[in-house]
Amino acid sequence: MKNNMVKTKKSNCNFILCLFFCVIALTAGAQESTWKIDSNHSKINFEISYFKVGTIKGAFEAYSGSFTQKNDAFSDVTISIQTASINTNQKDRDKHLRTDEFFNAEEHQEITFTSTEIIKTGKDTYELKGDFTMSGITKPIVLKATEKGSYIHPSFKTSNMFMTITGVIQREAFKVGTNYPPAKFALGKEVSLIAEIQLTKEES
């Protein structure tokens, strides 16, 4: 009887030790790294139809963001854009876009995206689900991301990665242009986002 009790205790101890070491091994194997957007080598562009036959193209020139990578897959994404940095290569139009008839850049200074779920859809592709905030309104959107390749800078020895991110925003859902009646006829309801981003890995 005593021998059986001793064997049972040893078995329990062995099981607990095995479980403990498995947890340690899994934790140690969960590699995590942070990648920052390099705005000097990136572009956040957009385009919208104009009177259904033309296209207005533009970009945001001031932004920042970070991507968290775990076990070679991205798990978190945050992007912040300075609204007033909008540039469509026409000063008067850009000034108008910053007013409360469009983006109201003085009151709503940032456009942000915060991921809520990231799904790896292929070897180098992702579906980014998250909360998009523009003009003080937050709604869920889905973006598509594709890794284009990586390299180590020969001089700075930094790890870098190129990525494209695309998506479609329903501008009226964010009250962009709804205070300017002519926009209903002149501008499309959908805004296409096309971002070409270089990420630089933060050294631990």
KAPEPE-V264018 format. One line per field, one symbol per residue. ss: DSSP state (H for helix, E for strand, L for the rest). phi: phi as a letter, one per 30 degrees, with the letter a starting at -180 (. if undefined). burial: # if it has 24 or more other C-alpha atoms within 12 Angstrom, else .. A space follows every 10 residues. Layout:
ss->???
phi->???
burial->???
//
This chain:
ss->LHHHHHHHHH HHHHHHHHHH HHHHHHHHHL LEEEEEELHH HLEEEEEEEE LLLEEEEEEE LLEEEEEEEE LLEEEEEEEE EEHHHEELLL HHHHHHHLLL LLLLLLLLLE EEEEEEEEEE LLLLEEEEEE EEEELLEEEE EEEEEEEEEE EELLLLLLEE EEEEEEEEEE HHHHLLLLLL LLHHHHEEEE EEEEEEEEEE ELLL
phi->.ddddddddd dddddddddd dddddddddd dbbcccdcdd bbbccbabdb hibcbccaac cbaalbbccb hibdbbbbbb cdedddbcib eddddddddd dbdhdddcdb cbbbdcabcd caebbbccca cccbhiccbd bbccbbdckb acddcdiddb bcbcbbabcd dddcididcb eeddcdcddc cccbccbccc dddd
burial->.......... .......... .......... ..#######. .#######.. .....##### #########. ..######## ########.. ...#.####. #####..### #####..##. .....##### ######..## #######... ........## ########## ##.#####.. ..#...#### ########## #...
//
